[in-house]
Amino acid sequence: MVLSVGLVMIYVLRRSGCVGRLTSGRIEHESSGGLNVYDERTGEIIEYFSGTNIRSWCVFGPEGQRVEGWCEGSEEDLQRIFQALAPH
């Protein structure tokens, strides 16, 4: 799946617990259940956001709707993700 301004992934990092957002790159499901994130220009994997480095994540479409099959995480993390999606 290719991310864009209209297709955004909001995530929680495993080590720091920081919430962030990606609007560029390509993501794919990893065989172990995580995600791999690839640089849009080079096609190389971005280790910082891949595998077990992301604890929870969710992809949202242009209207803020959750994309089916592209959301995983604890209830606590998902609440933080949805808060990060809401306009301030």
Secondary structure, DSSP 8 states (H G I E B T S, - for coil): -B-BTTBEEEEEETTT--EEEE-SSEEEE-TTSSEEEE-TTT--B-GGGSBTTEEEEEEE-TTS-EEEEEEE--HHHHHHHHHHHS--
